[in-house]
């Protein structure tokens, strides 16, 4: 796992987690170099790059954990399981945070696309 400008595995709504990354890359060029070296060594696996949610959209990790725990408890009490669980949890998080988790997720989606495009350009050089 490569952390893009981070030493911690980024969470979806928060920039930090309790998990560390294997490598840190500061730039798209460093990510590209790591990926190309990985595959150059004959590795056939993917290279996972963790990009943190932008600071202005991030939620405090402790708030996210508490909200997720309440959402899981609510799902258990309601008997929600299987393929219905993820949409239930996401909707609960959106409602509980006044839409902030949705905003964070959309900001992360845009940031992931931006970083991926920059890495692709570097790999093509």
Secondary structure, DSSP 4 states (H G I P E B T S, - for coil): -EEET-SBPPPSSSS--SPBPSEEESSHHHHHHHHHHHHHTT--S---EEEPPPGGG---HHHHHHHHHHHHHHHHHHT--THHHHHHHHHHHHHHTTTHHHHHHHHHHHHHHHHHHHHHHHHH-
